[in-house]
Amino acid sequence: MSAIIEPAREADHPRVLALNLEAVEMTSPMDAARLRQLDARSAYHRVVREDGEVVAFLLAFREGADYDSPNYLWFAQRYPRFLYIDRVVVAASHQGRGLGAMLYRDLFDFARAAGVDTVSCEFNTVPPNEPSRRFHAGFGFGEVGSQWLDDGRKQVSLQVASA
């Protein structure tokens, strides 16, 4: 089975929503209308397709995007040029096979081609998301801040890496 990265299409949205729902504890809720909105405003929305099925996706935004995420806004207040990873999800059945890393390598190539030298993201520290911490450390991400969200129920580590 060979995995390929392609731009997300509207026909992929039901599967993207299903994948997001699988991982909603570590991402955030998203319905069809919200996905259409985010897709239209994103700089990078690509999927990994294997045997015709979407098994992973990554959604990212450039500076200046009309996006209301408190994490995106944190970076927007501090970095003049950046690419913000909003969410990356790999199907549970396909985790541990390098698909997330494949998407990140593609995203970093995209950032360099666009002349963007800072890639930003966040991941949960409360509740802890240790696999995400290790994954991001492997791509050179380091913490530049943290913030509490959801009325103090969730804390995130705000991270950047050089593209």
N, CA, C and O of each residue as an XYZ file, in Angstrom:
652
protein
N       0.841     -1.186      0.000
C       0.000      0.000      0.000
C       0.880      1.241      0.000
O       1.722      1.412      0.881
N       0.684      2.098     -0.980
C       1.478      3.317     -0.989
C       0.592      4.496     -0.613
O      -0.542      4.617     -1.075
N       1.131      5.349      0.226
C       0.420      6.530      0.689
C       0.864      7.718     -0.146
O       2.048      7.873     -0.444
N      -0.097      8.559     -0.523
C       0.210      9.765     -1.283
C      -0.436     10.967     -0.595
O      -1.494     10.854      0.024
N       0.221     12.109     -0.717
C      -0.311     13.360     -0.176
C      -0.944     14.128     -1.322
O      -0.354     14.282     -2.392
N      -2.153     14.604     -1.078
C      -2.880     15.390     -2.076
C      -3.586     16.553     -1.390
O      -3.875     16.487     -0.195
N      -3.865     17.618     -2.142
C      -4.702     18.675     -1.573
C      -6.074     18.101     -1.211
O      -6.627     17.280     -1.943
N      -6.609     18.537     -0.083
C      -7.941     18.084      0.322
C      -8.972     18.617     -0.666
O      -8.882     19.752     -1.135
N      -9.941     17.779     -0.965
C     -11.057     18.163     -1.832
C     -12.334     18.163     -1.001
O     -12.386     17.558      0.070
N     -13.346     18.833     -1.490
C     -14.617     18.858     -0.763
C     -15.159     17.446     -0.554
O     -15.785     17.171      0.470
N     -14.928     16.560     -1.501
C     -15.387     15.174     -1.364
C     -14.693     14.449     -0.208
O     -15.188     13.428      0.269
N     -13.549     14.972      0.244
C     -12.827     14.380      1.377
C     -13.377     14.837      2.723
O     -13.061     14.240      3.752
N     -14.183     15.874      2.731
C     -14.623     16.470      3.987
C     -15.328     15.494      4.931
O     -15.044     15.527      6.129
N     -16.231     14.626      4.461
C     -16.842     13.686      5.418
C     -15.809     12.818      6.133
O     -15.942     12.566      7.331
N     -14.799     12.366      5.431
C     -13.772     11.533      6.059
C     -12.893     12.372      6.995
O     -12.513     11.901      8.066
N     -12.571     13.601      6.604
C     -11.802     14.494      7.473
C     -12.573     14.732      8.772
O     -11.987     14.717      9.854
N     -13.878     14.952      8.666
C     -14.700     15.150      9.866
C     -14.706     13.908     10.746
O     -14.638     14.014     11.971
N     -14.787     12.738     10.133
C     -14.773     11.487     10.906
C     -13.438     11.308     11.619
O     -13.406     10.911     12.784
N     -12.345     11.595     10.934
C     -11.026     11.495     11.560
C     -10.899     12.498     12.707
O     -10.378     12.167     13.772
N     -11.374     13.715     12.485
C     -11.304     14.728     13.532
C     -12.099     14.288     14.761
O     -11.664     14.491     15.895
N     -13.254     13.692     14.533
C     -14.080     13.219     15.645
C     -13.358     12.134     16.445
O     -13.462     12.086     17.671
N     -12.626     11.265     15.742
C     -11.832     10.221     16.411
C     -10.833     10.825     17.390
O     -10.535     10.231     18.426
N     -10.324     11.992     17.063
C      -9.242     12.607     17.840
C      -9.680     13.879     18.557
O      -8.836     14.673     18.971
N     -10.978     14.082     18.708
C     -11.488     15.369     19.193
C     -10.966     15.728     20.584
O     -10.871     16.911     20.911
N     -10.631     14.749     21.398
C     -10.097     15.049     22.730
C      -8.775     15.809     22.641
O      -8.458     16.615     23.516
N      -8.013     15.555     21.595
C      -6.715     16.208     21.445
C      -6.725     17.320     20.395
O      -5.739     18.044     20.257
N      -7.823     17.464     19.656
C      -7.923     18.578     18.700
C      -9.014     19.509     19.211
O      -8.918     20.019     20.327
N     -10.029     19.731     18.424
C     -11.203     20.489     18.853
C     -12.348     20.115     17.929
O     -12.120     19.672     16.803
N     -13.587     20.292     18.398
C     -14.737     19.913     17.571
C     -14.778     20.716     16.269
O     -14.309     21.851     16.192
N     -15.355     20.081     15.258
C     -15.479     20.737     13.957
C     -16.652     20.088     13.227
O     -16.698     18.867     13.075
N     -17.598     20.911     12.778
C     -18.694     20.384     11.969
C     -18.435     20.727     10.499
O     -17.421     21.343     10.168
N     -19.353     20.326      9.629
C     -19.142     20.506      8.185
C     -18.996     21.980      7.811
O     -18.150     22.329      6.987
N     -19.811     22.843      8.409
C     -19.730     24.272      8.086
C     -18.383     24.849      8.525
O     -17.771     25.634      7.801
N     -17.933     24.456      9.706
C     -16.644     24.948     10.204
C     -15.497     24.450      9.322
O     -14.565     25.200      9.030
N     -15.566     23.192      8.901
C     -14.518     22.655      8.029
C     -14.477     23.409      6.705
O     -13.393     23.737      6.221
N     -15.626     23.688      6.114
C     -15.643     24.463      4.859
C     -14.986     25.831      5.066
O     -14.219     26.295      4.222
N     -15.296     26.468      6.200
C     -14.725     27.776      6.514
C     -13.208     27.677      6.689
O     -12.462     28.478      6.125
N     -12.758     26.701      7.467
C     -11.322     26.555      7.705
C     -10.585     26.188      6.427
O      -9.492     26.693      6.171
N     -11.173     25.321      5.633
C     -10.564     24.925      4.367
C     -10.361     26.149      3.471
O      -9.306     26.302      2.854
N     -11.362     27.010      3.401
C     -11.287     28.198      2.542
C     -10.220     29.180      3.023
O      -9.636     29.898      2.211
N      -9.959     29.221      4.318
C      -9.018     30.184      4.884
C      -7.616     29.622      5.074
O      -6.681     30.366      5.374
N      -7.468     28.325      4.904
C      -6.177     27.688      5.179
C      -5.172     27.941      4.055
O      -5.542     28.173      2.904
N      -3.910     27.889      4.420
C      -2.830     27.950      3.434
C      -2.470     26.549      2.967
O      -1.981     26.355      1.854
N      -2.718     25.585      3.828
C      -2.314     24.196      3.566
C      -3.380     23.289      4.165
O      -3.591     23.280      5.377
N      -4.043     22.535      3.314
C      -4.982     21.504      3.777
C      -4.792     20.311      2.851
O      -5.299     20.274      1.730
N      -4.053     19.354      3.351
C      -3.738     18.176      2.547
C      -4.119     16.916      3.296
O      -4.207     16.883      4.524
N      -4.340     15.882      2.501
C      -4.711     14.582      3.054
C      -3.696     13.543      2.608
O      -3.025     13.701      1.587
N      -3.599     12.486      3.388
C      -2.856     11.303      2.967
C      -3.904     10.299      2.532
O      -4.831      9.973      3.273
N      -3.735      9.819      1.315
C      -4.664      8.852      0.746
C      -3.918      7.535      0.554
O      -2.813      7.500      0.013
N      -4.540      6.472      1.001
C      -3.971      5.136      0.831
C      -5.072      4.239      0.271
O      -6.139      4.105      0.869
N      -4.805      3.637     -0.863
C      -5.813      2.816     -1.549
C      -7.127      3.576     -1.720
O      -8.206      3.006     -1.560
N      -7.031      4.856     -2.043
C      -8.203      5.677     -2.301
C      -8.887      6.229     -1.068
O      -9.808      7.037     -1.193
N      -8.468      5.818      0.122
C      -9.113      6.257      1.361
C      -8.261      7.310      2.064
O      -7.042      7.169      2.162
N      -8.910      8.364      2.553
C      -8.220      9.376      3.345
C      -7.940      8.784      4.719
O      -8.860      8.395      5.439
N      -6.645      8.719      5.079
C      -6.247      8.125      6.361
C      -5.566      9.137      7.283
O      -5.249      8.814      8.428
N      -5.338     10.361      6.794
C      -4.729     11.406      7.615
C      -4.964     12.749      6.932
O      -5.209     12.822      5.727
N      -4.882     13.810      7.734
C      -4.965     15.155      7.159
C      -4.206     16.132      8.035
O      -3.964     15.885      9.216
N      -3.838     17.253      7.423
C      -3.183     18.348      8.137
C      -3.757     19.653      7.616
O      -3.894     19.849      6.409
N      -4.089     20.537      8.535
C      -4.678     21.830      8.219
C      -3.801     22.908      8.854
O      -3.545     22.867     10.057
N      -3.334     23.880      8.048
C      -2.429     24.921      8.558
C      -2.791     26.280      7.958
O      -3.371     26.370      6.876
N      -2.429     27.330      8.695
C      -2.761     28.708      8.328
C      -1.518     29.583      8.335
O      -0.616     29.396      9.152
N      -1.482     30.537      7.418
C      -0.429     31.555      7.390
C      -0.826     32.713      8.289
O      -1.976     32.829      8.712
N       0.156     33.574      8.572
C      -0.151     34.811      9.278
C      -1.152     35.599      8.447
O      -1.181     35.487      7.221
N      -1.962     36.389      9.117
C      -2.942     37.218      8.420
C      -4.239     36.520      8.081
O      -5.134     37.139      7.506
N      -4.366     35.250      8.420
C      -5.606     34.526      8.127
C      -6.724     35.023      9.045
O      -6.478     35.429     10.181
N      -7.928     34.986      8.544
C      -9.106     35.327      9.341
C      -9.491     34.079     10.131
O     -10.373     33.318      9.733
N      -8.809     33.890     11.259
C      -8.990     32.677     12.045
C      -9.039     33.046     13.520
O      -8.190     33.790     14.010
N     -10.034     32.523     14.223
C     -10.303     32.939     15.597
C      -9.742     32.017     16.676
O     -10.074     32.191     17.849
N      -8.920     31.062     16.326
C      -8.339     30.160     17.321
C      -7.473     30.949     18.307
O      -6.629     31.737     17.880
N      -7.665     30.753     19.620
C      -6.816     31.473     20.578
C      -5.339     31.115     20.440
O      -4.476     31.942     20.734
N      -5.040     29.910     20.001
C      -3.638     29.524     19.815
C      -3.049     30.212     18.587
O      -1.931     30.725     18.641
N      -3.789     30.226     17.483
C      -3.348     30.946     16.291
C      -3.129     32.423     16.630
O      -2.119     33.013     16.243
N      -4.082     33.012     17.354
C      -3.985     34.431     17.698
C      -2.770     34.714     18.581
O      -2.165     35.782     18.479
N      -2.412     33.771     19.442
C      -1.217     33.935     20.282
C       0.014     34.107     19.388
O       0.826     35.005     19.608
N       0.145     33.240     18.380
C       1.291     33.347     17.465
C       1.203     34.616     16.623
O       2.219     35.262     16.368
N      -0.008     34.980     16.186
C      -0.183     36.169     15.349
C       0.266     37.437     16.069
O       0.716     38.386     15.427
N       0.148     37.461     17.385
C       0.567     38.632     18.158
C       2.084     38.696     18.344
O       2.612     39.723     18.770
N       2.784     37.611     18.027
C       4.213     37.548     18.339
C       5.132     37.285     17.144
O       6.333     37.541     17.223
N       4.585     36.782     16.050
C       5.420     36.397     14.904
C       4.875     37.059     13.639
O       3.699     36.898     13.315
N       5.729     37.807     12.915
C       5.247     38.490     11.712
C       4.978     37.544     10.545
O       4.087     37.801      9.734
N       5.739     36.450     10.452
C       5.553     35.469      9.369
C       5.641     34.078      9.982
O       6.625     33.727     10.632
N       4.597     33.300      9.760
C       4.596     31.952     10.318
C       3.569     31.091      9.598
O       2.684     31.594      8.905
N       3.702     29.823      9.773
C       2.725     28.846      9.303
C       2.287     28.075     10.540
O       3.100     27.426     11.198
N       1.003     28.149     10.851
C       0.450     27.561     12.074
C      -0.262     26.244     11.768
O      -1.199     26.201     10.971
N       0.192     25.187     12.406
C      -0.454     23.879     12.260
C      -1.658     23.860     13.191
O      -1.509     23.823     14.412
N      -2.835     23.884     12.614
C      -4.054     23.884     13.417
C      -4.383     22.489     13.927
O      -4.702     22.301     15.101
N      -4.300     21.528     13.038
C      -4.574     20.151     13.453
C      -3.984     19.177     12.456
O      -3.959     19.423     11.250
N      -3.518     18.082     12.985
C      -3.052     16.956     12.181
C      -3.638     15.716     12.826
O      -3.519     15.515     14.035
N      -4.269     14.891     12.017
C      -4.907     13.678     12.534
C      -4.565     12.519     11.613
O      -4.671     12.618     10.390
N      -4.157     11.427     12.223
C      -3.909     10.172     11.512
C      -4.897      9.154     12.066
O      -5.048      9.031     13.282
N      -5.567      8.426     11.183
C      -6.521      7.400     11.618
C      -5.855      6.470     12.620
O      -4.693      6.100     12.453
N      -6.585      6.095     13.652
C      -6.042      5.200     14.682
C      -5.470      3.934     14.054
O      -4.446      3.420     14.503
N      -6.128      3.440     13.024
C      -5.688      2.206     12.363
C      -4.391      2.375     11.583
O      -3.784      1.386     11.172
N      -3.957      3.619     11.375
C      -2.761      3.888     10.571
C      -1.652      4.582     11.360
O      -0.637      4.973     10.782
N      -1.830      4.738     12.655
C      -0.811      5.403     13.462
C       0.429      4.531     13.596
O       0.362      3.303     13.548
N       1.564      5.208     13.767
C       2.829      4.494     13.921
C       3.450      4.047     12.616
O       4.408      3.274     12.620
N       2.921      4.518     11.500
C       3.432      4.113     10.187
C       4.133      5.251      9.458
O       4.473      5.118      8.282
N       4.351      6.370     10.148
C       5.097      7.475      9.553
C       4.274      8.444      8.729
O       4.843      9.295      8.045
N       2.946      8.344      8.769
C       2.123      9.230      7.944
C       2.128     10.664      8.472
O       2.127     11.611      7.687
N       2.133     10.828      9.789
C       2.232     12.170     10.359
C       3.549     12.824      9.971
O       3.580     14.000      9.607
N       4.633     12.066     10.047
C       5.948     12.589      9.660
C       5.970     12.932      8.174
O       6.579     13.923      7.771
N       5.316     12.126      7.372
C       5.236     12.386      5.933
C       4.543     13.732      5.685
O       5.008     14.531      4.872
N       3.435     13.979      6.385
C       2.733     15.253      6.253
C       3.602     16.414      6.740
O       3.631     17.469      6.106
N       4.305     16.234      7.850
C       5.144     17.310      8.371
C       6.291     17.632      7.418
O       6.605     18.804      7.215
N       6.913     16.630      6.838
C       7.984     16.903      5.867
C       7.425     17.700      4.690
O       8.061     18.641      4.216
N       6.242     17.322      4.223
C       5.607     18.036      3.119
C       5.275     19.473      3.534
O       5.474     20.406      2.755
N       4.776     19.648      4.742
C       4.439     20.980      5.239
C       5.689     21.855      5.359
O       5.659     23.027      4.986
N       6.774     21.301      5.871
C       8.013     22.076      5.986
C       8.534     22.453      4.597
O       9.039     23.561      4.418
N       8.425     21.565      3.621
C       8.788     21.900      2.238
C       7.921     23.048      1.730
O       8.418     23.983      1.103
N       6.619     22.968      2.006
C       5.672     24.011      1.618
C       6.077     25.349      2.239
O       6.087     26.373      1.556
N       6.409     25.341      3.529
C       6.800     26.574      4.228
C       8.049     27.182      3.596
O       8.088     28.383      3.327
N       9.060     26.364      3.360
C      10.303     26.874      2.753
C      10.032     27.455      1.370
O      10.553     28.516      1.030
N       9.219     26.765      0.572
C       8.902     27.249     -0.775
C       8.157     28.582     -0.728
O       8.266     29.391     -1.650
N       7.401     28.809      0.346
C       6.647     30.055      0.502
C       7.469     31.143      1.194
O       6.974     32.250      1.408
N       8.721     30.836      1.544
C       9.567     31.815      2.207
C       9.228     32.038      3.675
O       9.543     33.085      4.240
N       8.590     31.060      4.281
C       8.219     31.150      5.697
C       9.229     30.347      6.498
O       9.438     29.163      6.232
N       9.856     30.986      7.480
C      10.891     30.267      8.222
C      10.450     29.780      9.602
O      11.221     29.111     10.290
N       9.226     30.102     10.019
C       8.735     29.663     11.327
C       7.466     28.837     11.158
O       6.481     29.294     10.576
N       7.509     27.621     11.675
C       6.330     26.751     11.721
C       5.923     26.673     13.184
O       6.760     26.439     14.055
N       4.646     26.868     13.452
C       4.171     26.890     14.832
C       3.061     25.872     15.043
O       2.372     25.464     14.107
N       2.911     25.477     16.297
C       1.867     24.519     16.652
C       1.647     24.588     18.154
O       2.339     25.323     18.859
N       0.691     23.827     18.633
C       0.523     23.618     20.059
C       0.058     22.198     20.271
O      -0.491     21.563     19.371
N       0.285     21.715     21.468
C      -0.280     20.425     21.860
C      -0.611     20.488     23.340
O      -0.073     21.305     24.086
N      -1.508     19.606     23.742
C      -1.970     19.596     25.130
C      -0.869     19.146     26.081
O      -0.143     18.188     25.816
N      -0.767     19.862     27.190
C       0.056     19.392     28.306
C      -0.837     18.994     29.481
O      -0.426     18.203     30.330
N      -2.057     19.538     29.535
C      -3.092     19.116     30.481
C      -4.386     19.048     29.689
O      -4.888     20.098     29.286
N      -4.963     17.861     29.441
C      -4.374     16.558     29.730
C      -3.138     16.338     28.841
O      -3.060     16.872     27.735
N      -2.197     15.563     29.327
C      -0.938     15.417     28.592
C      -1.088     14.633     27.291
O      -1.833     13.657     27.211
N      -0.364     15.087     26.285
C      -0.304     14.383     25.009
C       1.172     14.076     24.748
O       1.820     14.720     23.923
N       1.675     13.100     25.454
C       3.097     12.747     25.390
C       3.534     12.309     23.988
O       4.614     12.697     23.544
N       2.720     11.509     23.277
C       3.144     11.153     21.910
C       3.348     12.391     21.028
O       4.284     12.431     20.230
N       2.487     13.390     21.165
C       2.634     14.608     20.373
C       3.889     15.368     20.786
O       4.593     15.906     19.931
N       4.178     15.418     22.082
C       5.392     16.097     22.543
C       6.632     15.468     21.915
O       7.507     16.171     21.408
N       6.699     14.141     21.955
C       7.867     13.445     21.386
C       7.950     13.658     19.872
O       9.026     13.914     19.331
N       6.816     13.550     19.204
C       6.769     13.729     17.754
C       7.297     15.115     17.376
O       8.155     15.238     16.502
N       6.786     16.147     18.033
C       7.191     17.509     17.688
C       8.649     17.784     18.034
O       9.328     18.507     17.305
N       9.132     17.227     19.119
C      10.548     17.384     19.469
C      11.424     16.826     18.355
O      12.491     17.371     18.071
N      10.983     15.753     17.730
C      11.732     15.149     16.633
C      11.831     16.041     15.405
O      12.719     15.852     14.573
N      10.932     17.005     15.282
C      10.972     17.961     14.175
C      11.579     19.294     14.599
O      11.515     20.274     13.857
N      12.165     19.328     15.786
C      12.859     20.533     16.233
C      11.986     21.579     16.891
O      12.434     22.707     17.095
N      10.748     21.241     17.230
C       9.884     22.211     17.898
C      10.350     22.423     19.331
O      10.804     21.491     19.995
N      10.231     23.657     19.797
C      10.542     24.002     21.177
C       9.493     24.949     21.720
O       8.887     25.716     20.972
N       9.284     24.893     23.012
C       8.239     25.706     23.640
C       8.634     27.176     23.689
O       9.755     27.522     24.062
N       7.686     28.036     23.304
C       7.871     29.484     23.386
C       6.813     30.128     24.281
O       6.838     31.337     24.508
N       5.893     29.324     24.782
C       4.847     29.828     25.665
C       3.877     28.720     26.008
O       3.995     27.591     25.533
N       2.915     29.069     26.844
C       1.837     28.133     27.171
C       0.611     28.946     27.541
O       0.717     30.121     27.892
N      -0.545     28.319     27.462
C      -1.763     28.988     27.895
C      -2.821     27.970     28.286
O      -2.846     26.835     27.811
N      -3.698     28.433     29.179
C      -4.836     27.625     29.621
C      -6.039     27.973     28.759
O      -6.256     29.135     28.418
N      -6.817     26.956     28.410
C      -7.998     27.122     27.563
C      -9.187     26.402     28.195
O      -9.055     25.718     29.210
N     -10.340     26.572     27.576
C     -11.562     25.864     27.996
C     -11.824     26.044     29.488
O     -12.025     25.074     30.218
N     -11.817     27.297     29.925
C     -12.086     27.619     31.336
C     -11.172     26.867     32.290
O     -11.604     26.403     33.344
N      -9.902     26.752     31.909
C      -8.917     26.129     32.780
C      -8.908     24.613     32.772
O      -8.273     23.995     33.626
N      -9.602     24.005     31.822
C      -9.634     22.534     31.750
C      -8.517     21.971     30.878
O      -8.226     20.777     30.934
N      -7.898     22.821     30.080
C      -6.870     22.345     29.149
C      -5.729     23.354     29.106
O      -5.953     24.563     29.047
N      -4.501     22.837     29.136
C      -3.321     23.687     28.962
C      -2.575     23.209     27.724
O      -2.453     22.009     27.479
N      -2.077     24.173     26.948
C      -1.317     23.827     25.752
C       0.083     24.404     25.834
O       0.312     25.447     26.446
N       1.007     23.708     25.208
C       2.370     24.182     25.013
C       2.436     24.769     23.614
O       2.149     24.079     22.636
N       2.812     26.032     23.512
C       2.928     26.725     22.231
C       4.361     26.559     21.751
O       5.305     26.886     22.470
N       4.521     26.048     20.533
C       5.825     25.601     20.043
C       6.139     26.200     18.672
O       5.237     26.474     17.880
N       7.421     26.395     18.408
C       7.870     26.786     17.068
C       9.075     25.947     16.664
O       9.814     25.420     17.496
N       9.236     25.848     15.340
C      10.406     25.194     14.749
C      10.813     26.006     13.534
O       9.989     26.694     12.931
N      12.069     25.924     13.181
C      12.553     26.573     11.965
C      12.251     25.684     10.774
O      12.500     24.478     10.792
N      11.704     26.318      9.729
C      11.400     25.554      8.517
C      12.689     25.263      7.787
O      12.672     24.627      6.733
